[in-house]
């Protein structure tokens, strides 16, 4: 079960189990604005988002890191990955289907 603030928000939130979903929608201020519950049979890690740094140091400033892109996204196969300061892991939700969280919680009780 995954809870997120709706399709436009993307899926940066980690998957959670049904009992934790019950708690999350009660106590999380963001989820009080609305959420989408999904049943996800498979989560595939596909890449990362973060700060991409240059492989070479700054000229005239040894030891300083040169930033190329502060919001780069790349796959795990990208050869620039060793120079990425990762902020978030990107995942693909395989076979995700929307569910009625209240109905799921009721049937689990």
Buried (B, 14 or more C-beta within 10 A) or exposed (E): BBBBBEEEBEBEBEBBEBEEBBEBBEEBEEBEEEBBBBBBEEBEEBBBBBBBBEEEEEEEEEEEEEEBEEEBBBEEEBEBBEBBEBEEBBBEBEEBEEBEBEEBBEEEE
